[in-house]
Amino acid sequence: MKKLTAQAIQDAALALLEDQGADKLTMRRLAKVLDVEASSLYHHLPSKAVLVDHVIDAVLSQAAALPTDLGWPEHLALLARNWRALLAAHPAVIALTGARPSRFLGLLDPCAPTAVLLEQAGFSADAATDLLRALLVLVVGHADLDQAGVNAPADADRAFDRAVASLIGGSTPQQAQARPPVEAAPRPAP
């Protein structure tokens, strides 16, 4: 029997997701795939939520290794295209991002070099994080539309490129610092 590790569990979870879909990912089903008892999974990962976090991180962090000689706008555009390509290759991960939005938005650790690049360009640390989060949300939204077949592939590419260009083009260090925070609209009473 192969040694059970967090990496082996994560790999099996991704394979199960891709084979059967996000709704079929359970710790019991995963244990069956790995030919172990479900309780043994918890020795490596404390919960299904943590497992999901690892899977999302493993897929999307592959996009973080980018050339360092690009300007920040080109760097962000390439990061967005890479994230979108990874989500196209792993469509089950799109559903996971919706199931774990707070973690999904916290997944920017592998993007630390991008955040540093943005800070070197004059963005504050908060503005860099906000821009990366907005970019990630845009990418996941478009990946979800792509998966649903809302647009023909050529139209989807054009729409994606326009949206990324608009986000990046509307973001400068000076604008980020000059904009006052937007007040949240009051929520309607239930």
DADA-V405916 format. One line per field, one symbol per residue. ss: DSSP state (2 for helix, 1 for strand, 0 for the rest). phi: phi as a letter, one per 20 degrees, with the letter a starting at -180 (. if undefined). A space follows every 50 residues. Layout:
# DADA-V405916
ss: ???
phi: ???
This chain:
# DADA-V405916
ss: 00000222222222222222022200222222220002222000000222 22222222222220000000022222222222222222200222222220 22222022222222222222000022222222222222222222222200 0022222222222222222000222222000000000000
phi: .ffecgffffffffffgfecnffeecfffffffelcfgfffffdcfafgf gggffggfffffefecgeeeffffffffgfffgffffffcfffgfffffc fffgfeeegfegffffgfffeoffgffffffffffffgfffffffgffmf dfgffffffffffffffffeccgfffeefffeffffefff
